[in-house]
Amino acid sequence: MEIIELLVIVAIAITFSNIFSKVVPTVPVFLAQIFLGILLGMTKYASDIAFEPEIFLIMIIAPLLFREGEAADVPEVLKNFSIILFLAFGLVIGTLVIIGLTLKTLLPSIPLAACFAFGAALGPTDAVAVGSLAKRLKIPPRVLHILEGEGLLNDASGVTAFQFAVAALVTGAFSLVNASFSLLLSSVIGAVAGFVVVWIKNRIIKLIERISAQDVIVYLLIELLLPFVAYLLAEMFHASGIIAAVVAGVLQSMGYRKVTLFEAELANISDSTWKTISFTLNSLVFLFLGIELSQVFSPIWKSQEYANMHLVFVILVIAITLILIRLVGISLFFGFTKGFRHLKEKFREILMLTFGGVKGTVSLATIFILPVSINGLDFDQRPLLLFLTACVIMVSLVGGMIALPLLSDGEAEKPIDPNEVAILNEVIENLHQDIDDASLEETEVIAIEAVMDHYHSRVWELYTESMTESEQQEVQEIQALILAIEQEGLEESYRKGEISMNGYRLYSRFLKRYETSFKRQVFSFFSFSLVFWRRMIRIVLHPKRFWQSTRADTRLEIIQRDVLDVRKVFLQNNELVLQSLSTLEDIFEPTIVQYYLRRREDMKKQIQHVHLPFSFTVQQEPAYAKEILRGYYLERKIIDEYEVSDKITLVAANEYRQKVNLLESYALQQVKD
C-alpha cells in the first residue's frame, strides 16, 4: 500500500512542478522538481525508494535517449557534425580524464576509477535543461543545433565511458588502450543492434499492413518497445545498450511514412504520448536528485572525514574546471578549423557553447548507476560522489541561468503572422455584416457577437504569443488588476445592498467568463498571487456567498431588476477600470493598454443587451453552435481565396486549415455532447 501511496505522491509532485513552471516561468521546471524531491526525501516514503542501476538505465535513460534521437534534427546535426563529434567524444573523454584527475588530487581517498566514473558522468550535456534555459532567449540557431547534436551523441558516449569506469572500479583492472578499443567495439555493436531492431520492426509493420491489421494502439506499443528491445539486444552481446537506443531513435525518425489519415492520427498520438513520457522520466530524475540530496546532504555535511569548506572548495573547483575544459576545447577546435585569428569574431559563440553545456538529467541518472557495494563490501564513497555530482550540476545550471541571458540578444520573440491575422479579421468583418441583417432576433445577434469575440480572442492570442516574456507578464498584470477591481466593486455593491444574490451570481458568471480568457495565457507570479489570494480571502470571509455564487443552477430566475443592477455595477466598475488603465499608459506598453480599453468598450455593449442572461450561457445554445460553424466555414473559404491569389503559400494554407479542422472538430463534439 505504501508503494501505491508513493506513486500517487510522485505523480502529484510531477504535475505540480509543471503547473508551478507555468505560474512562475522565470524558474526552470527542474529547479521546482529538485525542491519537491528534497521535500519528498524528508518524508517516510523516501526509505521505500531503492535505486537499482540496471533498472534506472533501461527504464529511464534508454527511452529518454531514444526520444532525443527520434526528435533530433538530423540534417542540422550532419551540417555541424565535425564540432558535434568533437564535443560528444573528444570533450567527453577529456572531461573524464581531467575531472577524474582533479577529483583524485582534491580527495585522494576516492579510488581513481571512481574519480574517472565521476568525470564521465559530468561529460554529457543536458539537452532538456539547455532547452528550458534557452527557450526564452534569442540564441543563434547554429548554437542550439550544436548543443542538441552534442546532447544526442555525448549522452551515449558519456554513459558508455561511465560503464567502463565502473567496470574498472569493480574489477580493479584498467587499461586505457583496452578501454578505448572496447568503447569503440561496444559502440559499433550497439549501433548495429539498434539498426537490426528497427529493421525487424519495419518488417513487422509491413506484415501487419499486408494482413490489413493496422491499429494505432498496436503501432504505438511497438514504437514504445523499441528502446527497451534495442537496449536488451545490445546488452546480450555485451555492447552499449544506450547507443543502440539512440541509433534506433534516429532510424525511427528517418523512416518513410505515407501521407494517410491513419499515419496522421498515429503521428499526433505518438507525439503526445512521447512528450508525456519524456517529461515524466525527466521529472523523475530531478525528483530523485532532490531525494538523494536530502538523504546524503546531512551525513556528508556532518561527517568528520571531510571539512565542509573543503567540500565547497571541491565543488567550485570542479564546476570551474568543467567550464574551462569546454572553453579551451571549443576555442582550440575553432582555432584549428577556422583559424586562430578569427577567434575574436567567434568568441561570443564560443562562450554560448561553453555555458550552454549545462549538466543535468543524464549526469544524474548516470551517477545513480554507481554500485552500492564492491566485491561484497560497501562502497563508502558513493554518497559523497552523489552529493558532489548533485551540487556541481546545481552550480552548472545556475551558471547557465546567469550567463546565457547576458550572452544572448535579449528575450525571444515569435514573429507574428500578418496573413493569419488578416484572415481572422476578415472573418470578423463578415460576421459583423451579418449583424446588420434586420431580420435577426437579438438572441442570434448575441450568438454572432460571441463568435466575433472568439475570433477577437484568437487574434489577441497571436499577438500575445509573439510578445516577449516581460510583455506577456505586463498583459497578465493588467488582467489581474482589472479582475481585482471588478471583484472588489461587486463585493462592495453587495455589502451596500445595491445588488441582490441573483444579481451577484449573474455578475459572478460575467466575471468568470472574463477570468477564463485570462487563464488561457501564461500567468506571471504577480498576477497569479493577486487573483489567488483575493479568491482565498473571499472564501474565508464569505464562504456561504462564494458557494452560492459558484453553484451551477440552471433554474436561476433572473428578473429585470437584477439585470439593471448588474448593468449599474458594471458601469461603476468600468469607470474605475478606465481610470486605472489611463494611468497605466506611461508604465506599460501603450498597445497593450489600448487593447484593454477597446475590450472594455465591447463589454459595455454586451452588458446593454435585453437578453443579458442569455449572453452568459450562449455557448451552450444551438444558435452559437450554428454561428461558430459558419465562422469556421468563412475562415476556410478566406484561406482558399488567399491561396488562389498567392497571398499565402500552400504550406501556410494547410497549417491554417489544420487549425480550423481541430477547432471545428472540437465544436462539433461539443454540439453532440
Protein Blocks (a to p, Z undefined) as FASTA:
>chain_A
ZZmmmmmmmmmmmmmmmmmmmmmmmlcfklmmmmmmmmmmmmmklmmpccdfklmmmmmm
mmmmmmmmmmpcfklmmmmmmmmmmmmmmmmmmmmmmmmmmmmmmmmmbcfklmmmmmmm
mmpccfklmmmmmmmpccdfklmmmmmmmmmmmmmmmmmmmmmmmmmmmnopacfklmmm
mmmmmmmmmmmmmmmmmmmmmmmmmmmmmnopacfklmmmmmmmmmmmmmmmmmmnopaf
klmmmmmmmmmmmpccdddfklmmmmmmmmmmmmmmmmmmmmmmmmmmmmmmmmmmmmmm
mpmkbcfklmmmmmmmmmmmmmmmmmmmmmmmmmmmnopklmmmmmmmmmmmmmmmccff
kmmmmmmmpcfbgghiacfklmmmmmmmmmmmmmmmmmmmmmmmmmmgbjadddddfklm
mmmmmmmmmmmmmmmpmkbcfklmmmmmmmmmmmmmmmmmmmmmmpcfklmmmmmmmmmm
mmmmmmmmmmmmmmnopacfklmmmmmmmmmmmmmmmmmpccdfklmmmmmmmmmmmmmm
mmmlmmmmmpccfkbccdfklmmmmmmmmmmmmmmmmmmmmmmmmmmcfklmmmmmmmmm
mmmmmmmpmklmlmmmmmmpmklmmmmmmmmmmmmmmmmmmmmnomacfklmmmmmmmmm
mmmmmmmmmmmZZ
